[in-house]
Amino acid sequence: MSSARPTPAASSSPAGPVDGPRGGIRWRRVAKIVAIVAGALVGLGLIAVLTAPRWAAGFVEAELEQRLSRRLALDVEIGELELGWRRAGMGAVVLRGDDLDLQVDEVEVSLDREGLWSARFEVVEVEASGGHLAGDSEALEALAERLRGLGEEDPDDEGRGFLRRRMRLTPEALELRGLAFELREGEARGEGEGEARRITGTLAATVEPTRRRVDLRVAGLIAELGLGRPVRAASVRTTLEQRDGPDALRFPLAVDVAGVSAKIDENIAVAGVHGTITLLDARASELSVALSGGFAEAEDEDRERPDSGARAAGDESEGGDLWSISGRFARDLSAGDIAVDMQSFELGRVPQVLARLPLVDSEKATIGGHLEVDFGGPGGLAKLVGSLAVDGLDVSHRLLAREVVREVGFTVDIDAELDPAARALTIERLTLGRGGVALVVEGEIRHPERREDRRYHLDMHVPEVGCQAVLDAIPRELIPGLVDFRLGGQFSAQVVFDADFSDLEALELDGEIDLDGCAVREAPWRASAARLSRGFTHRVTMRDGRTRTLRLFPGSSSYTPLDNISRYMTEAVLTTEDGSFRRHDGFNTKQLQVALKRNLMAGRVRLGASTITMQMVKNVLLSHERTLSRKLQELFSTWWVEQALSKQRIMELYLNVIEFGPGVYGVTNAARHYFGKHPAELTSLEAAYLALMLPSPVRRHADYCNGEISERFSAKAHWIHDLMLERERITAEEHAVYSNMPLTFDLLERGDPAACLEEIEALLAAEHTQRALSGLLGERDAGDWEAVESGRDAPVSTTWGVRPPLPDALPGPPLLVDGEFDGQVDGQIDGQIDGGLGGELPGEVQPGASDEEIEGRLQPRDDRGWMNPAVPVDRDPANADAPGRPAMDEAP
């Protein structure tokens, strides 16, 4: 019998499913499957990585919108995102919130390519261009604060997805170009319109977050800062650097500007300003400036300047800078100093400014000066010391003179203290000089917003100088009628003006203009005493260009000597025009003081202060033009006439040339025109009415055209009549009689009423200036008129006019009882006049009567001295007006 032997496999391995050849086959299959799956996964991974920019774009876009919206607290919209291995491009990026609207048109992002292989989305650089930014200052400050926080870790990222935690949005560098911006302040807060601020421009910036540095560049800046005039800059540039600490910027901070322009007033602007403004601390409490520039026309500054950015670097004035300003000072002007220099330059270098100013042929005129401002005074006072020199100006302005004023030049030296808080200027000394003549001003001007707190105190004087030097210092075109005067002697002046608006009744205008030391050695014929004291022919041009001729000598139908003019006419104009005429020397300082007081109280020109002498000079020698030239000549001629003529002759010329209506010149024509009378016959009420015409003789002629005096002007005439009684220019008896006699026009010269009114309208609309053609400003070839005047001497008037007799005594009780009114006077006169006093009044002189008839029929009513026209002036109660009392105030 044989025994079995075990096989090696059975003895060395346990039994299993892969025993034998079939088990090896299974292992190979498993390995193959694993390899295939792994290969597929690797392939899919490679495909996912290679195609990540495509399939991840939507995720990244959504993640960016969510993260930015959360971190910035704004609504964020991102246009289509195109993601590549190196760069990512975005369409418009929009951020919106309360009072904020930001849109960037295009954004290009450079990515860290190696980071993508590590599943990190890291932004390296960002380039943004185009778009707009609009918002108020608070919203923009909040946005800037949140943008600084983007680089910090977001605590909300904890627990978020793997990829979300591996995104870094803060770039190493950011470049921004062409972002139009509008910054507002004030409007969104509901503040007043005047408080609104607005700044616009185009922004470019380079941001380096790792270096904490921002380079800002603004082009086409327009800043409306609530000052009424915008400030423009072609270029503004600065660099911001952050020091250690979250909010600290590095100072000093320099801001470079170029092409800055701003209005000074409605005509002139500074332009081409360039230089540096340095903020010395974070609060900008102290500044340093170094700026230079030129000038331009204000309209140029207002125009849009599309090429301003291109000109930013070189927008200086043609031919170089014209002025410079430098210094260091506190923002609140409590300390520091500034120096302003303006080198003397020809105005031809600023043609735009020259064309805008009232100058002609002034290209060679020069201007220059220097001003130092020291803000170190106590209480914020600023010390001003400087000088200015102007030479060679040819000025053309309608308020200055009819002709171009040539070669205007002067110097100004100032030493003063300015208190900006109180809006006050204390003038230690201001000297205005020309031709060796100096006007020195000292005093104080306080002009706060509250009118009652204002006060002006000025002490002005002209140091002693030759009288002829004063005349020569005035440009010839300002005094064309005075150039032939020759003066001797010395002149000086001292004037004090003090106006406290809280008590204008205490206004002071005082001083002394020492003309007594001046003497006229030679006068032009037309203003000579020899001509004005005798008969002459006076010609005047009206507003519409027509002329009128008055022959001011005996025998003329347009002339009446003062001795033969109703005394009431003299008293009426003394009441309305110049109550102190008989006492003053041509100038009534007290009346000027009253006029200034009333005008300042009213805030407008309510009263004038021209004396009768000044009005006579204006009408006989000069013109009615409203210019400085006429006023200067009027002042000088008034002084001269008061020396050359008697008071009676001045009044005589005045009454014979003054205008009482359209083309109605002189009292002779006026008495005939309005009342059909000779001037000697005028009653006190008629004289009051004629005096009422003087301020506006053309306009007030409308009542005559309408055929009767209006109630309004009748009341005014009676009011003047009452003033004549109050000021003892007429007696109570005269007042009682004439107050109750109606004012009735003689309409013989009226013609067609409509044509009469049309003439008024035409004259008011006319542009000519009434001017004495036979005076100092008239034609120079009027020798034939002078020849006619020779030998026509006028008799010298020795009285102030003749008093017409009252109507015969009326029946009834006497009008006066013990020199006073009887209580029944008004009723008696009313009844007697209503009953009719028809026909010729006793002693009435008919129009056209000769001077001999007048003198024979008009006699004084009694021999009381003050009623006799021949009584000396100093005994006449009409000469006893209260000093400074205005001749006529407005009716209540």
Secondary structure, 3 states (H helix, E strand, C coil): CCCCCCCHHHHHCCCCCCCCHHHHHHHHHHHHHHHHHHHHHHHHHHHHHHCHHHHCHHHHHHHHHHHHHHHHCCEEEECCEEECCCEEEECCEEEEECCEEEEECEEEEEECHHHHHCCCEEEEEEEEECCEEEEEHHHHHHHHHHHHHHHCCCHHHCCCCHHHHCEECCCCEEEEEEEEEEEEECCCCCCCHHHCEEEEEEEEEEEEHHHCEEEEEEEEEEEECCCCCCEEEEEEEEEEEECCCCCCECCCEEEEEEEEEEECCCCEEEEEEEEEEEECCCCCCEEEEEEEEEEEEHHHHHCCCCCCCCCHHHCCCCCCCCEEEEEEEECCCCCEEEEEEEEEEEHHHCHHHHHHCCECCCCCCEEEEEEEEECCCHHHCEEEEEEEEEEEEEECCCCCCCCCEEEEEEEEEEEEEEECCCCEEEEEEEEEEECCEEEEEEEEEECCCCHHHCEEEEEEEEEEEEHHHHHHHCCHHHCHHHCCCEEEEEEEEEEEEEEECCCHHHCEEEEEEECCCEEEEECCHHHCHHHHCCCEEEEEECCCCCEEEEEECCCCCCCCCHHHCEHHHHHHHHHHCCCCCCCCCCCCHHHHHHHHHHHHHHCCCCCCCCCHHHHHHHHHCCECCCCHHHHHHHHHHHHHHHHHCCHHHHHHHHHHHCEEECCEECHHHHHHHHHCCCHHHCCHHHHHHHHHHCCCCCHHHHHHHHCCCCHHHHHHHHHHHHHHHHCCCCCHHHHHHHHCCCCCCCCCCCCCHHHHHHHHHHHHHCCCCCEECCCCCCCCCCHHHHHHHCCCCCCCCCCCCECCCCCCCCCCCCCEECCEECCCHHHHHHHHHHHCCCCCCCCCCCCCCCHHHHHHHCCCCCCCHHHCCCCCHHHCHHHCCCCCCCCCCCCC
